[in-house]
């Protein structure tokens, strides 16, 4: 939300937000919802595809839910 507001001050033609992963259960502000969503996922901790946990899992080619987190 803050980033979008900061960009709008610069008066661009438009500002759109895209998210590969979206956790609707974690959304605290309705106006912060992304305009484009790749996948909606539950409120779980995921690793892989560039996401990591303390440096582990970043290089995985798929997304995995971390159990017992």
Order of alpha helices (4+ residues) and beta strands (2+ residues): alpha-beta-beta-beta-beta
